[in-house]
Amino acid sequence: MYRAARTAVDTSKSSTDGADSGTDSTSAGGAGSGSAAGPAEPDETAGLARAERTGWRRWAMDTRPLRRPAYRRLWSSTIVTAVGSQLTAVAVPKQIYDITGSSAWVGYASLAGLVPLVVFALWGGAVADSMDRRKLLLITNSGIAVTSLLFWIQAVTGLESVLVLMILLALQQAFFGLNSPARNASIARLVPEHELPAANALGSTVMQTGLVAGPLLAGALIPVIGLGELYLIDSLALCVTVWAVMRLPALPPLTGSAARRAGWREVAAGFRYIALHKVLLLSFLADIIAMVLGMPRALFPQLAAETYAPYGEGLALGLLFAAIPIGAVIGGLMSGTFSRARRHGLMVIVAVMAWGAAITGFGLSGSLWVAVAFLAAAGVADMVSMVFRGAILLSAATDEMRGRMQGVFTVVVAGGPRLADVLHGTAGSVLGARAAVAGGGLLVVVAMAILAVAAPALRRYE
């Protein structure tokens, strides 16, 4: 989605065998990405990096990717859409609950959105590897914008149909599933490989900021302008993204994969590729361990009503849900402290174990403010994990496979917390909320330590 191409940057990758790294020697951009001015040469870039690592710049957000005009343009548009998308994310369940008065229907709607997201994210990865990613981004961003406009139309006409809302939600998530792999896979074509962690930190910080600001803004706007107008604001915000993508150059496949049909055979080939490249498989397993065993959000309402009721149930619930995104934003703002680390695999291991330790501390906390502090620390650890898992996926896979890797990544990121909701909800009803949370955090630490010892390819990966 960005303009600048990459010059080849020779970075060594240490692993147990050649299959573990799975990286082509031409680096992420490779020849033919079509930029008039690529990034700085390695020696020049190293000199710039050394010059920056003084004073407060050593810990502040690493903004080197923003020197790339196209990346800067798209990142700026993402600031708008990150908030806009959360307006719709709040409006849909609110409207469904207003119509039905049932939280069960809100849950059914979530499932209606998950199924097409999984299906189209997997297929969308194959599509992103077989066609111009810029063209795919134009189509899918336009589709999401039109869907938000349809949400607005059904709201202002007073249709009040849960079925229509669920159909529109499924359509929106299908477009998002097609969009996300192409968007994420494009990053490695647009910034040098050594700036991938910084680029991931910048993007993740914006999205996490949207998770905090979007719901707060929605809550403030609904009494003033009404629920339906939230959809219209989201649709207009998406027009900014479409405009930004239109200004980007073509991003065709670097190999002859454009002639390949994007079918389910190609999706299966992506899974075989993961199985053959240990570091990719291990990065997915690390995220599954962290999210399935350690994401306690399903227990937030119970904890707010029982453990933290003296602080006010509403206040406690809001703080619990906001704490992890706030921590992630703080981690992003301080990305200069870790974005230059070369041992990406070791950083993932440390971050996931830190996440588990923080979640354990949260489960043992009887004070709301201590609990929020532990959740914020977990958010910082999650940001670090996201940054380096994303960098591994972009650097350890060849360009012709990056779309499919990002498709699987989208499924893991979306599906892991939902599985955690079922697991923690069940455990909380049997063991109690605090015991379930603390136990899940400990399981994360133990499982990640076992994985790190049993699979040295991840901790050795640079």
C-alpha angles and dihedrals in degrees: 000000000000135000108231120088124208134248116220112274114194107218122167119232118201118207140138093265141356093267092060095070100035093188125145118231094236091070125230101307101038126175122323101031089128108233123149092207122028129194124288119288115262096258092048092046092049089052092051091049091052091049091052096050095084132099119342092347089076091073106020122096113297104239100173094117090059088071086074103087096213094047090048091050095051094041089054091052090049090061088065098042094044089064094038094054090054090055089062091042088059097038098054098056090039092054093045091051091047090054099043106022086219129117088199090068089051088056092048089053090053089054091048088058096043098058097057090040091058095043097045095040090058093044092040090059090059091046091051090055094051106044142037104294092209091058091048090051091051092051096046098042089050089049092052090049092051091048091053088050089053089051088055094048093052090048098050093044091055094234093153095190118150090194092057091048092051092048091050091046091051090049092049092050091048090056090046090050090055092044103047100062092049092047096050096040091055094063094077089057092054110044131039116266094249089058096053094098090050092048091049090049092052093050095043092049091055092049093048090048087054090053088058103036099037099062091041091051091046091052090051096045101045095072091045107042103009133249098279094061090062088071091051092051090051091050092051091047090054089057087066090058092048089051091050093050091049089060093056126094125249115284103198123169113282092223135040092282091111088082092054119101112241099230136139090273087067090048089054089048088057091056090049089051090054091049091052095048109062099194092057092049091047093050090055091047090052091056092046090052092050098045105034096044100030112032105102102177094118088066096050094094092049092047091048091051097044117019099030100029093115089066092054121276095238094049092046093049093049093048093048093053094044098045100078095048090046090052090049091053090051089050090051093050088053095043091124087078093065113009094092094055112124100200097076095168094054090048090055091051093049093045095050092048090048088051090053093048092050092049089050090053090049091053091052094048119108093179118078093217093050089048091052090050091053091048090050089051088051088053091054090050091048091053091053091048092049092049096053097036087054091048091051092051092051098043102036096051127068117245093252089060101039095092093055092045090053090048091057089044090055091051092049093048093047098039101042097067091045091054087047090055090059095043097046094040090055094043092047093055090051104036102021127260100272094046091049092050095046092044091051092051092051090049089055092054093046096044093047092048090052091049092049092052096041095045111041091173090082099048091045096049115116 
